[in-house]
Each structure stands twice: as C-alpha cells, then as structure tokens.
C-alpha cells in the first residue's frame, strides 16, 4: 500500500514537480477524504480511481502538474471547470485566495461540496451548472483550469481571464493534449503544449459548435 510520503517523494518530487507550494498543498490535502470508503487503501496510488457512476478522481501527478503549470500565487482567484469530487479544488485552495468551481453533473457537484466541507475547505465555492460560459459574476480570473477535454477553449472562458492570466486545459482537436494558454491582450493568446493526456470529455454547450450565440442563450 502506497503511503502519502511515498506519493509525495516518488510520484511528485521524483518526477518534475518542484514548486514547493504545490508540494505543500498535495501534502496538506488528504486524498483519502475524496475517494469512496472501500478504496481508501489505494488513495495514494498514482492513478485515477473510480468514485461512482463511471466518474474518477484524477491521479495525484496530473493534479500537481496542472497546478504547477498555472504558476499559482497566494492572491489568485481561480475558476475551475469540472469540480468532480472536489479534490483538485481542494489542492488549489491551499495555494490561492479563492476558488470558484462549476460542475455540470449535479450529483458530483453535491459530492464536491460535501467532500470540501468534510475536509474543512472554506475558500472554495462550488455550484452545479454548465461551465462553458464560466462564471461572469465572479470574473475576471487570474487562472482558469479545465478538468475535462474540450475540442477548443470556450470563448467566454478566454474573455473572463485577466490579461497575463493563465488557462490550462486538455484540448482534443486532432489528439488530446494538455495545453497552457497565456492571455497577452484582449484578443492575443499564446499557447504551449505540455503533454499527451486522456480526460473525460467536457459536456454541455461545448458539444454544440454549430449553434449561434442567440440560440445558445435560449
């Protein structure tokens, strides 16, 4: 059975996770609190784990890798698209000022809120909804993280990102790749490929590319 110390030293420090704040957050947030009781002994294994109804919790390395590549700061306000069981948001919350998280699957949104409450996390607000249009009432955001793959980055999310802000997402145009995007100006973005990945697809409005904006509002 893998221990938390082994997870930190072998799976994170032993690879390319160097950011001390990310390491600290991964140590502070107990992954055991975010997995079902019957598989808690596997909580620190570096692989996705089932959390019910075909959904999974991301592997620790990917959580840490995405957080590290967002270059997080303590004053950041972060938007997460895809709350899942709440684990990613919990890790982010240990580094930044505030996390806003949107989950399209209602039972997962409830699970995330319950798990975050059990873990004593107070600076994450999680709601049920389609993350395609982000969270205009809380924008702009310093950083944005998508935890489901998308054919392209939704325009509303790009608009809600601050100038010089970073967005990280698995993008599946021709093949699925984790990318990080920096907003240089209102219509100027610089994108960098990071590594091949496999995430569940983003659902909802992002899967309706042929609708115009007026139709999408209805």
DOFIMI-772008 format. One record per residue: residue number from 1; residue in one letter; x, y, z of N, C-alpha, C, CB in turn. Coordinates in Angstrom, 2 decimals. Glycine has a CB too. Layout:
! residues N
> NUM|A|X|Y|Z|X|Y|Z|X|Y|Z|X|Y|Z;
...
//
This chain:
! residues 218
> 1|X|0.85|-1.19|0.00|0.00|0.00|0.00|0.89|1.25|0.00|-0.96|0.00|1.24;
> 2|X|0.59|2.18|-0.90|1.37|3.41|-1.02|0.97|4.40|0.07|1.18|4.04|-2.42;
> 3|X|1.96|4.99|0.73|1.69|5.99|1.76|1.70|7.38|1.15|2.72|5.90|2.91;
> 4|X|1.22|8.37|1.90|1.25|9.75|1.41|2.68|10.22|1.19|0.53|10.70|2.40;
> 5|X|3.60|9.87|2.09|5.00|10.25|1.93|5.58|9.67|0.65|5.83|9.79|3.13;
> 6|X|5.24|8.43|0.35|5.72|7.81|-0.89|5.14|8.51|-2.10|5.37|6.32|-0.93;
> 7|X|3.85|8.89|-2.03|3.23|9.63|-3.12|3.99|10.92|-3.38|1.75|9.93|-2.79;
> 8|X|4.29|11.65|-2.31|4.99|12.92|-2.46|6.40|12.73|-3.01|5.05|13.65|-1.11;
> 9|X|7.15|11.82|-2.43|8.56|11.67|-2.79|8.76|10.98|-4.13|9.28|10.89|-1.72;
> 10|X|7.99|9.94|-4.40|8.21|9.16|-5.62|7.44|9.71|-6.82|7.82|7.71|-5.39;
> 11|X|6.16|9.99|-6.61|5.31|10.36|-7.73|5.43|11.84|-8.09|3.88|10.03|-7.41;
> 12|X|5.78|12.66|-7.11|5.84|14.10|-7.36|7.28|14.62|-7.38|5.04|14.86|-6.31;
> 13|X|7.94|14.64|-6.24|9.34|15.10|-6.21|10.23|14.25|-7.12|9.88|15.06|-4.77;
> 14|X|9.96|12.98|-7.21|10.78|12.09|-8.02|10.60|12.28|-9.50|10.48|10.68|-7.68;
> 15|X|9.62|13.07|-9.87|9.41|13.37|-11.28|9.73|14.86|-11.47|7.92|13.03|-11.73;
> 16|X|8.80|15.65|-11.96|9.17|17.04|-12.26|8.35|18.06|-11.48|9.02|17.31|-13.74;
> 17|X|7.80|17.65|-10.35|7.05|18.59|-9.53|8.01|19.24|-8.54|5.86|17.89|-8.78;
> 18|X|8.32|20.51|-8.77|9.33|21.22|-7.98|8.76|22.38|-7.17|10.41|21.74|-8.89;
> 19|X|7.59|22.86|-7.54|7.01|24.02|-6.86|6.72|23.67|-5.39|5.71|24.49|-7.58;
> 20|X|7.37|24.35|-4.44|7.19|23.99|-3.03|5.77|24.21|-2.54|8.14|24.80|-2.17;
> 21|X|5.05|25.18|-3.11|3.67|25.41|-2.69|2.75|24.29|-3.18|3.17|26.76|-3.21;
> 22|X|3.01|23.79|-4.35|2.24|22.65|-4.86|2.51|21.41|-4.02|2.57|22.38|-6.34;
> 23|X|3.77|21.16|-3.70|4.13|20.02|-2.85|3.43|20.16|-1.49|5.67|19.93|-2.67;
> 24|X|3.46|21.34|-0.93|2.82|21.56|0.38|1.32|21.30|0.30|3.08|23.00|0.87;
> 25|X|0.68|21.80|-0.75|-0.76|21.61|-0.91|-1.12|20.14|-1.08|-1.26|22.41|-2.09;
> 26|X|-0.31|19.42|-1.85|-0.56|18.00|-2.05|-0.38|17.22|-0.75|0.38|17.44|-3.13;
> 27|X|0.49|17.69|0.09|0.69|17.04|1.40|-0.45|17.38|2.36|2.04|17.45|2.01;
> 28|X|-0.92|18.64|2.32|-1.96|19.08|3.24|-3.32|18.47|2.95|-2.07|20.58|3.21;
> 29|X|-3.64|18.29|1.67|-4.96|17.78|1.29|-4.91|16.25|1.27|-5.41|18.34|-0.09;
> 30|X|-5.71|15.63|2.10|-5.71|14.18|2.21|-6.63|13.58|1.15|-6.16|13.73|3.62;
> 31|X|-6.03|12.93|0.15|-6.82|12.34|-0.94|-7.79|11.28|-0.44|-5.89|11.73|-1.98;
> 32|X|-7.50|10.70|0.70|-8.38|9.68|1.27|-9.79|10.23|1.53|-7.79|9.13|2.57;
> 33|X|-9.89|11.52|1.81|-11.19|12.12|2.09|-12.05|12.29|0.85|-11.00|13.46|2.76;
> 34|X|-11.45|12.10|-0.34|-12.15|12.35|-1.59|-12.44|11.08|-2.39|-11.35|13.30|-2.42;
> 35|X|-12.12|9.92|-1.85|-12.39|8.65|-2.53|-13.37|7.84|-1.70|-11.08|7.86|-2.77;
> 36|X|-14.10|6.92|-2.33|-15.04|6.08|-1.58|-14.34|5.25|-0.50|-15.80|5.16|-2.53;
> 37|X|-15.07|4.95|0.55|-14.51|4.22|1.69|-13.86|2.90|1.29|-15.59|3.96|2.71;
> 38|X|-14.46|2.19|0.33|-13.98|0.84|0.01|-12.67|0.83|-0.78|-15.02|0.11|-0.76;
> 39|X|-12.19|1.99|-1.22|-10.91|2.02|-1.95|-9.92|2.98|-1.31|-11.13|2.40|-3.41;
> 40|X|-10.16|3.37|-0.08|-9.27|4.34|0.58|-7.84|3.82|0.73|-9.82|4.69|1.95;
> 41|X|-7.66|2.53|0.78|-6.30|2.00|0.90|-5.47|2.29|-0.36|-6.35|0.49|1.15;
> 42|X|-6.14|2.63|-1.46|-5.44|2.93|-2.71|-5.36|4.44|-2.98|-6.16|2.24|-3.88;
> 43|X|-5.71|5.24|-1.97|-5.84|6.69|-2.18|-4.57|7.35|-2.68|-6.26|7.34|-0.91;
> 44|X|-3.39|6.83|-2.32|-2.14|7.49|-2.68|-1.44|6.84|-3.87|-1.20|7.48|-1.49;
> 45|X|-2.12|5.92|-4.53|-1.58|5.32|-5.75|-1.68|6.35|-6.88|-2.35|4.01|-6.13;
> 46|X|-0.67|6.41|-7.73|-0.64|7.43|-8.78|-1.43|6.98|-10.01|0.80|7.74|-9.18;
> 47|X|-2.73|6.94|-9.84|-3.61|6.59|-10.95|-5.01|7.12|-10.63|-3.62|5.05|-11.20;
> 48|X|-5.83|7.31|-11.66|-7.22|7.69|-11.40|-7.93|6.58|-10.64|-7.97|8.01|-12.72;
> 49|X|-8.88|6.95|-9.81|-9.66|5.97|-9.05|-11.14|6.21|-9.27|-9.31|6.04|-7.55;
> 50|X|-11.94|5.15|-9.31|-13.39|5.32|-9.52|-14.07|5.92|-8.30|-14.04|3.98|-9.86;
> 51|X|-14.99|6.85|-8.55|-15.75|7.45|-7.45|-17.25|7.24|-7.64|-15.44|8.96|-7.35;
> 52|X|-17.62|6.41|-8.63|-19.02|6.08|-8.86|-19.56|6.57|-10.18|-19.84|6.63|-7.76;
> 53|X|-20.48|5.78|-10.76|-21.21|6.15|-11.98|-20.27|6.51|-13.13|-22.14|7.32|-11.70;
> 54|X|-19.16|5.78|-13.22|-18.22|5.99|-14.32|-17.31|7.19|-14.16|-18.97|6.14|-15.57;
> 55|X|-17.38|7.89|-13.04|-16.54|9.06|-12.79|-15.28|8.66|-12.02|-17.32|10.14|-12.02;
> 56|X|-14.24|9.46|-12.14|-12.97|9.17|-11.46|-12.40|10.40|-10.80|-11.96|8.59|-12.45;
> 57|X|-11.51|10.16|-9.85|-10.68|11.22|-9.27|-9.34|11.17|-10.01|-10.50|11.04|-7.70;
> 58|X|-8.81|12.32|-10.37|-7.57|12.37|-11.15|-6.39|11.83|-10.36|-7.27|13.80|-11.60;
> 59|X|-5.39|11.32|-11.10|-4.18|10.83|-10.45|-3.41|11.99|-9.82|-3.29|10.06|-11.45;
> 60|X|-2.75|11.76|-8.70|-2.05|12.84|-7.99|-1.05|13.60|-8.87|-1.33|12.28|-6.81;
> 61|X|-0.29|12.90|-9.69|0.72|13.58|-10.50|0.09|14.62|-11.43|1.51|12.55|-11.32;
> 62|X|-1.03|14.26|-12.08|-1.67|15.18|-13.01|-2.23|16.39|-12.27|-2.79|14.47|-13.78;
> 63|X|-2.81|16.16|-11.09|-3.30|17.29|-10.27|-2.17|18.25|-9.96|-3.94|16.77|-8.95;
> 64|X|-1.04|17.71|-9.51|0.11|18.54|-9.17|0.71|19.20|-10.41|1.18|17.70|-8.45;
> 65|X|0.78|18.47|-11.52|1.37|19.00|-12.75|0.56|20.19|-13.27|1.44|17.91|-13.82;
> 66|X|-0.77|20.06|-13.26|-1.61|21.15|-13.73|-1.50|22.36|-12.82|-3.07|20.69|-13.83;
> 67|X|-1.48|22.11|-11.52|-1.35|23.22|-10.57|-0.02|23.94|-10.75|-1.48|22.72|-9.13;
> 68|X|1.05|23.18|-10.92|2.38|23.77|-11.09|2.45|24.64|-12.34|3.43|22.67|-11.16;
> 69|X|1.82|24.19|-13.42|1.89|24.93|-14.67|0.96|26.13|-14.73|1.58|24.02|-15.81;
> 70|X|0.12|26.30|-13.71|-0.68|27.51|-13.61|0.08|28.64|-12.91|-1.97|27.23|-12.87;
> 71|X|1.26|28.33|-12.36|2.09|29.35|-11.70|1.26|30.13|-10.67|2.69|30.32|-12.74;
> 72|X|0.68|29.39|-9.74|-0.26|29.95|-8.78|0.39|30.88|-7.77|-0.97|28.85|-8.06;
> 73|X|-0.35|31.93|-7.39|0.08|32.87|-6.36|-0.98|32.95|-5.27|0.35|34.27|-6.97;
> 74|X|-0.57|33.39|-4.10|-1.48|33.38|-2.95|-2.66|34.34|-3.11|-0.72|33.73|-1.71;
> 75|X|-2.55|35.35|-3.95|-3.65|36.30|-4.15|-4.53|35.95|-5.35|-3.09|37.68|-4.33;
> 76|X|-4.26|34.83|-6.00|-5.02|34.46|-7.20|-6.46|34.08|-6.87|-4.34|33.30|-7.90;
> 77|X|-7.34|34.44|-7.80|-8.72|33.94|-7.81|-8.81|33.02|-9.02|-9.79|35.13|-7.89;
> 78|X|-9.20|31.77|-8.77|-9.13|30.73|-9.79|-10.52|30.19|-10.10|-8.21|29.58|-9.34;
> 79|X|-10.79|29.98|-11.39|-12.01|29.32|-11.83|-11.65|27.90|-12.26|-12.68|30.10|-13.00;
> 80|X|-12.38|26.92|-11.74|-12.21|25.53|-12.15|-13.48|25.07|-12.86|-11.90|24.61|-10.93;
> 81|X|-13.31|24.49|-14.04|-14.43|23.93|-14.78|-14.35|22.41|-14.64|-14.41|24.37|-16.30;
> 82|X|-15.28|21.85|-13.88|-15.28|20.42|-13.62|-14.84|20.12|-12.20|-14.38|19.69|-14.62;
> 83|X|-15.76|20.23|-11.25|-15.42|20.03|-9.84|-15.07|18.60|-9.52|-16.55|20.47|-8.96;
> 84|X|-15.72|17.64|-10.21|-15.51|16.24|-9.86|-15.87|16.01|-8.40|-14.05|15.82|-10.13;
> 85|X|-14.98|15.32|-7.70|-15.22|15.04|-6.28|-14.70|16.15|-5.37|-14.57|13.72|-5.90;
> 86|X|-14.11|17.20|-5.95|-13.62|18.33|-5.16|-12.14|18.31|-4.85|-14.36|18.38|-3.89;
> 87|X|-11.44|17.26|-5.25|-10.02|17.11|-4.89|-9.14|18.19|-5.52|-9.51|15.74|-5.30;
> 88|X|-9.31|18.42|-6.83|-8.49|19.45|-7.49|-8.69|20.81|-6.84|-8.84|19.53|-8.98;
> 89|X|-9.95|21.16|-6.60|-10.25|22.46|-5.99|-9.64|22.58|-4.61|-11.76|22.69|-5.91;
> 90|X|-9.65|21.46|-3.86|-9.06|21.47|-2.52|-7.57|21.76|-2.58|-9.32|20.12|-1.81;
> 91|X|-6.88|21.14|-3.53|-5.44|21.37|-3.68|-5.18|22.83|-4.06|-4.84|20.43|-4.75;
> 92|X|-5.94|23.34|-5.03|-5.78|24.74|-5.43|-6.02|25.69|-4.26|-6.73|25.07|-6.58;
> 93|X|-7.01|25.34|-3.44|-7.41|26.23|-2.34|-6.32|26.43|-1.30|-8.63|25.68|-1.67;
> 94|X|-5.40|25.48|-1.20|-4.31|25.60|-0.22|-3.23|26.56|-0.69|-3.70|24.23|0.04;
> 95|X|-3.31|26.99|-1.96|-2.28|27.87|-2.53|-2.82|29.27|-2.81|-1.73|27.27|-3.82;
> 96|X|-4.07|29.36|-3.24|-4.62|30.63|-3.74|-5.64|31.23|-2.77|-5.27|30.42|-5.11;
> 97|X|-6.08|32.43|-3.11|-7.03|33.15|-2.25|-8.43|32.55|-2.31|-7.09|34.61|-2.65;
> 98|X|-8.92|32.26|-3.54|-10.29|31.80|-3.71|-10.41|30.93|-4.95|-11.26|33.00|-3.80;
> 99|X|-11.22|29.88|-4.85|-11.51|29.01|-5.99|-13.01|29.00|-6.21|-10.96|27.56|-5.76;
> 100|X|-13.41|29.21|-7.47|-14.80|29.05|-7.88|-14.86|27.85|-8.82|-15.37|30.35|-8.58;
> 101|X|-15.74|26.91|-8.54|-15.76|25.65|-9.29|-17.16|25.35|-9.79|-15.25|24.51|-8.41;
> 102|X|-17.25|24.91|-11.05|-18.54|24.61|-11.68|-18.54|23.15|-12.13|-18.81|25.57|-12.89;
> 103|X|-19.60|22.43|-11.81|-19.73|21.02|-12.18|-21.08|20.78|-12.86|-19.58|20.10|-10.92;
> 104|X|-21.05|20.20|-14.06|-22.27|20.02|-14.84|-23.11|18.84|-14.37|-21.93|19.84|-16.29;
> 105|X|-22.48|17.87|-13.70|-23.20|16.69|-13.19|-23.66|17.00|-11.76|-22.30|15.40|-13.22;
> 106|X|-24.96|17.01|-11.56|-25.50|17.51|-10.29|-25.03|16.71|-9.08|-26.99|17.50|-10.34;
> 107|X|-25.02|15.37|-9.18|-24.62|14.58|-8.02|-23.14|14.79|-7.69|-24.90|13.09|-8.25;
> 108|X|-22.32|15.06|-8.73|-20.91|15.35|-8.49|-20.74|16.70|-7.81|-20.13|15.31|-9.81;
> 109|X|-21.54|17.68|-8.22|-21.48|18.99|-7.56|-21.80|18.85|-6.08|-22.45|19.99|-8.23;
> 110|X|-22.81|18.04|-5.77|-23.16|17.79|-4.36|-22.03|17.08|-3.63|-24.46|16.96|-4.27;
> 111|X|-21.43|16.07|-4.31|-20.33|15.32|-3.72|-19.14|16.24|-3.43|-19.89|14.17|-4.64;
> 112|X|-18.82|17.10|-4.39|-17.70|18.02|-4.22|-17.92|18.93|-3.00|-17.49|18.87|-5.48;
> 113|X|-19.12|19.50|-2.90|-19.41|20.38|-1.77|-19.31|19.64|-0.44|-20.82|20.99|-1.91;
> 114|X|-19.84|18.41|-0.41|-19.78|17.62|0.83|-18.34|17.28|1.20|-20.60|16.34|0.68;
> 115|X|-17.55|16.85|0.20|-16.16|16.49|0.46|-15.34|17.69|0.93|-15.53|15.89|-0.78;
> 116|X|-15.56|18.84|0.30|-14.83|20.05|0.68|-15.19|20.48|2.10|-15.13|21.19|-0.31;
> 117|X|-16.45|20.32|2.45|-16.87|20.66|3.80|-16.22|19.73|4.82|-18.41|20.60|3.93;
> 118|X|-16.21|18.42|4.51|-15.58|17.44|5.41|-14.09|17.72|5.58|-15.80|16.02|4.88;
> 119|X|-13.47|18.20|4.51|-12.03|18.47|4.55|-11.71|19.82|5.19|-11.46|18.43|3.15;
> 120|X|-12.73|20.57|5.56|-12.51|21.86|6.22|-12.08|22.96|5.28|-11.49|21.72|7.29;
> 121|X|-12.40|22.82|3.99|-12.01|23.83|3.00|-13.08|24.92|2.97|-11.85|23.18|1.58;
> 122|X|-12.66|26.16|3.18|-13.61|27.27|3.28|-13.50|28.27|2.14|-13.41|27.98|4.58;
> 123|X|-12.48|28.19|1.32|-12.31|29.19|0.26|-12.56|28.61|-1.13|-10.90|29.78|0.32;
> 124|X|-13.49|27.64|-1.20|-13.96|27.11|-2.48|-15.47|27.25|-2.52|-13.53|25.61|-2.68;
> 125|X|-15.99|27.84|-3.60|-17.43|27.89|-3.83|-17.72|27.04|-5.06|-17.93|29.37|-4.02;
> 126|X|-18.51|25.98|-4.87|-18.81|25.05|-5.95|-20.30|25.06|-6.26|-18.35|23.63|-5.59;
> 127|X|-20.63|25.13|-7.55|-22.03|25.16|-7.95|-22.27|24.13|-9.06|-22.44|26.57|-8.43;
> 128|X|-23.55|23.78|-9.24|-23.97|22.93|-10.35|-24.30|23.81|-11.55|-25.18|22.04|-9.95;
> 129|X|-23.72|23.50|-12.70|-24.01|24.27|-13.90|-23.08|23.89|-15.03|-23.91|25.76|-13.62;
> 130|X|-23.35|24.45|-16.20|-22.52|24.23|-17.39|-21.39|25.26|-17.39|-23.37|24.33|-18.72;
> 131|X|-20.16|24.79|-17.33|-19.02|25.69|-17.23|-18.64|26.38|-18.52|-17.86|24.94|-16.74;
> 132|X|-19.34|26.10|-19.61|-18.97|26.68|-20.90|-18.87|28.21|-20.84|-19.98|26.28|-21.97;
> 133|X|-19.83|28.82|-20.16|-19.85|30.28|-20.09|-19.16|30.83|-18.85|-21.27|30.78|-20.14;
> 134|X|-18.47|29.96|-18.13|-17.73|30.40|-16.97|-18.63|30.90|-15.87|-16.77|31.48|-17.36;
> 135|X|-18.15|31.91|-15.15|-18.89|32.47|-14.01|-18.75|33.98|-14.09|-18.35|31.91|-12.62;
> 136|X|-19.54|34.62|-14.97|-19.37|36.06|-15.23|-19.42|36.93|-13.99|-20.41|36.52|-16.19;
> 137|X|-20.26|36.55|-13.02|-20.41|37.36|-11.83|-19.19|37.39|-10.93|-21.55|36.88|-11.06;
> 138|X|-18.26|36.44|-11.12|-17.04|36.38|-10.32|-15.80|36.75|-11.13|-16.87|34.99|-9.73;
> 139|X|-15.96|36.94|-12.43|-14.83|37.27|-13.30|-14.37|38.71|-13.05|-15.22|37.07|-14.79;
> 140|X|-13.13|39.06|-13.48|-12.17|38.21|-14.19|-11.36|37.34|-13.23|-11.23|39.07|-15.02;
> 141|X|-10.74|36.29|-13.81|-9.97|35.33|-13.03|-8.48|35.42|-13.36|-10.50|33.90|-13.29;
> 142|X|-7.66|35.19|-12.35|-6.21|35.15|-12.56|-5.81|33.89|-13.30|-5.46|35.25|-11.22;
> 143|X|-6.48|32.78|-12.96|-6.16|31.49|-13.57|-7.46|30.71|-13.78|-5.17|30.68|-12.67;
> 144|X|-7.45|29.87|-14.80|-8.60|29.00|-15.08|-8.08|27.59|-15.36|-9.45|29.54|-16.30;
> 145|X|-8.74|26.59|-14.79|-8.38|25.19|-15.00|-9.60|24.42|-15.50|-7.81|24.55|-13.69;
> 146|X|-9.43|23.71|-16.61|-10.46|22.80|-17.11|-10.02|21.37|-16.81|-10.71|23.00|-18.64;
> 147|X|-10.91|20.58|-16.22|-10.56|19.20|-15.87|-11.29|18.19|-16.76|-10.87|18.94|-14.41;
> 148|X|-11.82|18.66|-17.89|-12.41|17.78|-18.90|-11.95|18.27|-20.26|-13.99|17.77|-18.80;
> 149|X|-11.81|17.34|-21.20|-11.26|17.71|-22.51|-12.29|18.44|-23.35|-10.77|16.47|-23.25;
> 150|X|-11.81|19.40|-24.11|-12.67|20.22|-24.95|-12.09|20.32|-26.35|-12.85|21.61|-24.33;
> 151|X|-12.93|20.32|-27.40|-12.42|20.47|-28.76|-11.67|21.78|-28.96|-13.55|20.37|-29.77;
> 152|X|-12.12|22.81|-28.28|-11.44|24.11|-28.28|-11.80|24.83|-27.00|-11.82|24.96|-29.54;
> 153|X|-11.00|25.79|-26.62|-11.25|26.53|-25.39|-12.42|27.49|-25.61|-9.97|27.30|-24.94;
> 154|X|-13.47|27.37|-24.81|-14.64|28.23|-24.99|-14.27|29.71|-24.92|-15.69|27.91|-23.94;
> 155|X|-14.83|30.48|-25.83|-14.54|31.92|-25.88|-14.91|32.64|-24.58|-15.29|32.55|-27.04;
> 156|X|-16.04|32.30|-23.94|-16.36|33.02|-22.69|-15.28|32.85|-21.62|-17.69|32.52|-22.14;
> 157|X|-14.63|31.70|-21.58|-13.58|31.49|-20.60|-12.36|32.35|-20.93|-13.18|30.01|-20.53;
> 158|X|-12.05|32.45|-22.20|-10.93|33.30|-22.61|-11.20|34.76|-22.25|-10.67|33.15|-24.12;
> 159|X|-12.46|35.18|-22.42|-12.82|36.57|-22.12|-12.76|36.85|-20.61|-14.22|36.87|-22.65;
> 160|X|-13.01|35.82|-19.79|-13.04|36.02|-18.34|-11.67|35.89|-17.69|-13.98|35.02|-17.72;
> 161|X|-10.65|35.61|-18.48|-9.28|35.51|-17.98|-8.63|36.90|-18.00|-8.46|34.51|-18.83;
> 162|X|-7.95|37.24|-16.93|-7.25|38.52|-16.86|-6.10|38.58|-17.87|-6.73|38.77|-15.43;
> 163|X|-5.71|39.77|-18.25|-4.52|39.95|-19.07|-3.33|39.39|-18.28|-4.30|41.47|-19.44;
> 164|X|-2.50|38.60|-18.94|-1.37|37.87|-18.37|-1.80|36.69|-17.49|-0.51|38.82|-17.56;
> 165|X|-3.11|36.40|-17.49|-3.58|35.22|-16.78|-3.29|33.95|-17.55|-5.07|35.34|-16.51;
> 166|X|-3.36|32.82|-16.85|-3.08|31.52|-17.45|-4.32|30.63|-17.38|-1.89|30.83|-16.74;
> 167|X|-4.51|29.85|-18.44|-5.57|28.85|-18.50|-4.94|27.53|-18.90|-6.68|29.27|-19.50;
> 168|X|-5.30|26.46|-18.18|-4.78|25.13|-18.52|-5.95|24.21|-18.81|-3.89|24.57|-17.37;
> 169|X|-5.81|23.41|-19.88|-6.92|22.56|-20.29|-6.44|21.41|-21.16|-7.98|23.38|-21.04;
> 170|X|-7.11|20.26|-21.09|-6.88|19.20|-22.07|-7.69|19.51|-23.33|-7.27|17.79|-21.50;
> 171|X|-7.01|19.70|-24.45|-7.67|20.06|-25.70|-7.58|18.88|-26.67|-7.05|21.34|-26.32;
> 172|X|-8.72|18.51|-27.25|-8.77|17.33|-28.11|-9.22|17.71|-29.51|-9.72|16.27|-27.53;
> 173|X|-8.38|18.47|-30.21|-8.74|18.82|-31.58|-8.43|17.67|-32.53|-7.99|20.09|-32.02;
> 174|X|-7.16|17.33|-32.70|-6.81|16.16|-33.51|-6.43|14.98|-32.60|-5.63|16.49|-34.47;
> 175|X|-5.71|15.29|-31.52|-5.47|14.32|-30.46|-5.46|15.09|-29.15|-4.11|13.52|-30.67;
> 176|X|-5.59|14.37|-28.05|-5.76|15.07|-26.78|-4.42|15.44|-26.17|-6.54|14.20|-25.81;
> 177|X|-4.27|16.72|-25.87|-3.02|17.24|-25.33|-3.34|18.28|-24.26|-2.13|17.84|-26.46;
> 178|X|-2.56|18.25|-23.19|-2.71|19.27|-22.16|-1.98|20.52|-22.62|-2.17|18.78|-20.77;
> 179|X|-2.69|21.65|-22.62|-2.09|22.90|-23.08|-2.24|23.97|-22.01|-2.74|23.37|-24.41;
> 180|X|-1.32|24.92|-22.00|-1.44|26.08|-21.14|-1.45|27.31|-22.04|-0.26|26.15|-20.09;
> 181|X|-2.36|28.22|-21.75|-2.56|29.40|-22.57|-2.38|30.66|-21.71|-3.96|29.39|-23.24;
> 182|X|-1.59|31.61|-22.20|-1.44|32.89|-21.53|-2.15|33.97|-22.35|0.07|33.24|-21.34;
> 183|X|-2.93|34.79|-21.67|-3.64|35.88|-22.34|-2.74|37.11|-22.36|-4.99|36.19|-21.63;
> 184|X|-2.27|37.46|-23.53|-1.35|38.58|-23.68|-2.08|39.91|-23.82|-0.44|38.36|-24.87;
> 185|X|-3.24|39.87|-24.45|-4.07|41.05|-24.65|-5.49|40.55|-24.88|-3.56|41.93|-25.86;
> 186|X|-6.43|41.45|-25.09|-7.83|41.05|-25.20|-8.07|39.98|-26.27|-8.69|42.25|-25.49;
> 187|X|-7.34|40.07|-27.36|-7.52|39.09|-28.43|-6.19|38.43|-28.82|-8.14|39.75|-29.65;
> 188|X|-5.26|38.39|-27.90|-3.94|37.84|-28.19|-3.59|36.79|-27.14|-2.86|38.97|-28.21;
> 189|X|-3.45|35.54|-27.59|-3.19|34.42|-26.68|-1.99|33.62|-27.16|-4.44|33.51|-26.57;
> 190|X|-1.20|33.19|-26.21|-0.03|32.36|-26.51|-0.26|30.99|-25.89|1.30|33.02|-25.97;
> 191|X|-0.18|29.95|-26.72|-0.47|28.60|-26.24|0.77|27.71|-26.32|-1.61|27.98|-27.04;
> 192|X|0.89|26.81|-25.35|2.02|25.89|-25.29|1.52|24.48|-24.97|3.05|26.36|-24.23;
> 193|X|1.95|23.50|-25.77|1.62|22.10|-25.50|2.49|21.59|-24.36|1.81|21.23|-26.76;
> 194|X|1.87|20.82|-23.46|2.60|20.29|-22.31|2.84|18.79|-22.41|1.86|20.61|-21.03;
> 195|X|1.79|18.00|-22.52|1.95|16.55|-22.63|0.65|15.91|-23.08|2.42|15.95|-21.29;
> 196|X|0.76|14.72|-23.71|-0.46|13.98|-24.09|-1.18|13.50|-22.83|-0.12|12.77|-25.01;
> 197|X|-2.50|13.57|-22.86|-3.31|13.17|-21.70|-4.59|12.49|-22.18|-3.65|14.40|-20.80;
> 198|X|-5.34|11.96|-21.22|-6.66|11.42|-21.52|-7.60|11.82|-20.39|-6.62|9.86|-21.71;
> 199|X|-8.56|12.67|-20.70|-9.56|13.12|-19.74|-10.96|12.77|-20.26|-9.43|14.65|-19.49;
> 200|X|-11.94|12.76|-19.38|-13.32|12.62|-19.83|-13.68|13.88|-20.63|-14.30|12.41|-18.63;
> 201|X|-14.56|13.75|-21.63|-14.91|14.92|-22.43|-15.79|15.89|-21.67|-15.61|14.48|-23.71;
> 202|X|-15.61|17.17|-21.95|-16.48|18.21|-21.43|-17.83|18.08|-22.12|-15.87|19.63|-21.64;
> 203|X|-18.91|18.16|-21.35|-20.25|18.04|-21.92|-20.98|19.36|-21.82|-21.04|16.92|-21.21;
> 204|X|-22.20|19.38|-22.36|-22.99|20.60|-22.32|-22.82|21.41|-23.60|-22.60|21.44|-21.12;
> 205|X|-22.84|22.71|-23.48|-22.86|23.60|-24.63|-21.64|23.48|-25.52|-23.00|25.02|-24.17;
> 206|X|-20.50|23.10|-24.94|-19.29|22.98|-25.75|-19.42|21.93|-26.85|-18.10|22.64|-24.85;
> 207|X|-20.36|20.99|-26.69|-20.58|19.95|-27.69|-21.55|20.39|-28.79|-21.10|18.70|-27.03;
> 208|X|-21.93|21.68|-28.80|-22.89|22.18|-29.78|-22.25|23.30|-30.61|-24.17|22.69|-29.08;
> 209|X|-21.22|22.98|-31.37|-20.44|24.03|-32.05|-21.19|24.75|-33.16|-19.21|23.45|-32.62;
> 210|X|-22.31|24.18|-33.62|-22.98|24.80|-34.76|-24.08|25.75|-34.34|-23.55|23.73|-35.67;
> 211|X|-24.32|25.89|-33.04|-25.31|26.84|-32.57|-24.70|28.24|-32.57|-25.82|26.46|-31.15;
> 212|X|-25.50|29.24|-32.91|-25.00|30.59|-32.74|-25.29|31.06|-31.32|-25.64|31.56|-33.78;
> 213|X|-24.76|32.21|-30.96|-24.86|32.67|-29.58|-26.31|32.93|-29.17|-24.03|33.94|-29.40;
> 214|X|-27.14|33.44|-30.11|-28.55|33.69|-29.77|-29.27|32.39|-29.45|-29.26|34.41|-30.92;
> 215|X|-28.99|31.34|-30.23|-29.64|30.05|-29.99|-29.17|29.46|-28.68|-29.35|29.07|-31.14;
> 216|X|-27.90|29.65|-28.34|-27.35|29.07|-27.12|-27.95|29.72|-25.88|-25.84|29.21|-27.10;
> 217|X|-28.41|30.97|-26.00|-28.98|31.65|-24.86|-30.36|31.11|-24.51|-29.06|33.13|-25.12;
> 218|X|-31.03|30.44|-25.48|-32.40|30.01|-25.26|-32.44|28.74|-24.43|-33.11|29.80|-26.58;
//
